[in-house]
Amino acid sequence: MTSNMIRSGDGSQTLASLHRLIAARWVVLALAAVVILFAPTLLAISMTALPLLAIVAVAALFNGIAWLRLRSSVAATTAELFRQICIDLATLAALMFFSGGATNPLISLLLPSVAFAALTLPAAYVVAVTGLAITAYSALMVSFVPLPIDNASRAAQLHLSGMWLTFVVSAALIAWFILRMMATIRQRDAELAAARERSLRDEHLVALGTLAAGAAHELGTPLATMAVIAGELERDATLNDAVRADIAILRSQAVACKAILTALTERGGVGRIEKAAAVSVDVWIETLHRRWRQQLKQVSSRIEISGQPPTPEIIVDPTLEQSVINLLNNAVNATLATNNGAREVVLGVCWNSTTLEIEVRDQGPGFSPEVLQQAGHRTFPAHAGGSGIGLLLTQGVIDRLGGRLFLTNALGGGGVARLELPLARIAP
């Protein structure tokens, strides 16, 4: 996956370089047209304006075609970028041929193309561009249309002014290219770092999944034995009613654990269930809440459902259900950790035409700065309420579904965990 992302990043980066090249070319062509039209009058120089303007017009036509084609492109190849740089060299060489050749100080504008190629192209293409620039410069030393300037002093002054203009344009173009390239490189480095982080987290999740599957297999037999023994004790007439009631609770909890492990084994490694029936969001969340409430009754809870009609239907992903349950269990643990007397967890669901939001609010002490910063990226130490991996597992599931997990602290106290999921990823 990472290698595919790198190749895709190379194509998109090359496309961005092409866009920058085309934008810079518009500026250079516009400046060239202004110089061709007004320089003969302002500088009293006799120039063959017609072929120069024709070259600018042809270059502008090519640039327009390239711009239109790139509007619908999502990637570009280095070969295409190389061809565009060669077009720049050919255009500038043709302009120089009709305006003094190598004696024209603007000849140094061949250098920005070489610098741009060095920043964006592989070594073989850079060597080719450099060779073309040297060949063009060398040819223009012996073959060109001279500019007739009789006064040597005036010719020297014009040459110095041209050198200054060349320096200004070259410096501006190179600085602009480098700044944009560095911004692209920084963005790509950030994307690669995020990809590496996701890869490490996915490896961790795979390891956890393997351990969970093994634990589910190994715990099945002890739980079944406990349920059988608890059933026999429950039917023992020598025990009083209070003891048998407690044993019945233990037996029901063992059966519930066995059912959870069975479901875990059956669902392990299963992705989207294509033949599963679609269910409306409100029905799904009410069913999930009711099933969760059968296991945890230490705190009260309620559901808040809102959204624009019609109510969307989704294909229920088992891992998404477990992620919501993880957040609810965390909310219960946080609420029980406080002594303010408030013991309620709120499960909120809302939607619009594109997004489903699931929010879990507790009345606990809120999230610590460490949790707000690192949640979903690494595990936390095990605590009395759990193993410390719930948020990591939830983040992995939400990323796979194309969603986002947000953790915040409510103004009135307590923590808020919100899931945002694109309906297109879970719709039937």
GIWO-V697140 format. One record per residue. N is the residue number from 1. BURIAL is b if it has 24 or more other C-alpha atoms within 12 Angstrom, else e. Layout:
<<N:BURIAL> <N:BURIAL>>
This chain:
<<1:e> <2:e> <3:e> <4:e> <5:e> <6:e> <7:e> <8:e> <9:b> <10:b> <11:b> <12:b> <13:b> <14:b> <15:b> <16:b> <17:b> <18:b> <19:b> <20:b> <21:b> <22:b> <23:e> <24:b> <25:b> <26:b> <27:e> <28:b> <29:b> <30:e> <31:e> <32:b> <33:b> <34:e> <35:b> <36:b> <37:e> <38:e> <39:e> <40:e> <41:e> <42:e> <43:e> <44:e> <45:b> <46:e> <47:b> <48:b> <49:b> <50:e> <51:e> <52:b> <53:b> <54:e> <55:b> <56:b> <57:e> <58:e> <59:b> <60:b> <61:e> <62:e> <63:b> <64:e> <65:e> <66:b> <67:b> <68:e> <69:e> <70:b> <71:e> <72:e> <73:e> <74:e> <75:b> <76:b> <77:b> <78:b> <79:e> <80:b> <81:b> <82:b> <83:b> <84:b> <85:b> <86:b> <87:b> <88:b> <89:b> <90:b> <91:b> <92:b> <93:b> <94:b> <95:b> <96:b> <97:b> <98:b> <99:b> <100:b> <101:b> <102:b> <103:b> <104:b> <105:b> <106:b> <107:b> <108:b> <109:b> <110:b> <111:b> <112:b> <113:b> <114:b> <115:b> <116:b> <117:b> <118:b> <119:b> <120:b> <121:b> <122:e> <123:e> <124:e> <125:b> <126:b> <127:e> <128:b> <129:b> <130:b> <131:e> <132:b> <133:b> <134:e> <135:e> <136:b> <137:b> <138:e> <139:e> <140:b> <141:e> <142:e> <143:e> <144:e> <145:b> <146:e> <147:b> <148:e> <149:e> <150:e> <151:e> <152:e> <153:e> <154:e> <155:e> <156:e> <157:e> <158:b> <159:b> <160:e> <161:e> <162:b> <163:e> <164:e> <165:e> <166:b> <167:e> <168:e> <169:b> <170:b> <171:e> <172:e> <173:b> <174:b> <175:e> <176:e> <177:b> <178:b> <179:e> <180:b> <181:b> <182:e> <183:e> <184:b> <185:e> <186:e> <187:e> <188:e> <189:e> <190:e> <191:e> <192:b> <193:e> <194:e> <195:e> <196:e> <197:e> <198:b> <199:e> <200:e> <201:b> <202:b> <203:e> <204:e> <205:b> <206:e> <207:e> <208:e> <209:b> <210:e> <211:e> <212:e> <213:b> <214:e> <215:e> <216:b> <217:e> <218:e> <219:b> <220:b> <221:e> <222:e> <223:b> <224:b> <225:e> <226:b> <227:b> <228:e> <229:e> <230:b> <231:b> <232:e> <233:b> <234:b> <235:e> <236:e> <237:e> <238:e> <239:e> <240:e> <241:e> <242:e> <243:e> <244:e> <245:e> <246:e> <247:b> <248:b> <249:e> <250:e> <251:b> <252:b> <253:e> <254:b> <255:b> <256:e> <257:b> <258:b> <259:e> <260:b> <261:b> <262:b> <263:e> <264:b> <265:b> <266:e> <267:e> <268:b> <269:e> <270:e> <271:e> <272:b> <273:e> <274:e> <275:e> <276:e> <277:e> <278:e> <279:e> <280:b> <281:b> <282:b> <283:e> <284:b> <285:b> <286:e> <287:e> <288:b> <289:b> <290:e> <291:e> <292:b> <293:e> <294:e> <295:e> <296:e> <297:e> <298:e> <299:b> <300:b> <301:b> <302:b> <303:b> <304:e> <305:b> <306:e> <307:e> <308:e> <309:e> <310:e> <311:b> <312:b> <313:b> <314:b> <315:b> <316:b> <317:b> <318:b> <319:b> <320:b> <321:b> <322:b> <323:b> <324:b> <325:b> <326:b> <327:b> <328:b> <329:b> <330:b> <331:b> <332:b> <333:b> <334:b> <335:b> <336:b> <337:b> <338:e> <339:e> <340:e> <341:e> <342:e> <343:b> <344:b> <345:b> <346:b> <347:b> <348:b> <349:b> <350:b> <351:b> <352:e> <353:e> <354:e> <355:b> <356:b> <357:b> <358:b> <359:b> <360:b> <361:b> <362:b> <363:b> <364:b> <365:b> <366:b> <367:b> <368:e> <369:e> <370:e> <371:b> <372:e> <373:e> <374:e> <375:b> <376:b> <377:b> <378:b> <379:b> <380:e> <381:e> <382:e> <383:e> <384:e> <385:e> <386:e> <387:e> <388:b> <389:b> <390:b> <391:b> <392:b> <393:b> <394:b> <395:b> <396:b> <397:b> <398:b> <399:b> <400:b> <401:b> <402:e> <403:b> <404:b> <405:b> <406:b> <407:b> <408:b> <409:b> <410:e> <411:e> <412:e> <413:e> <414:b> <415:b> <416:b> <417:b> <418:b> <419:b> <420:b> <421:b> <422:b> <423:b> <424:e> <425:b> <426:b> <427:b> <428:e>>
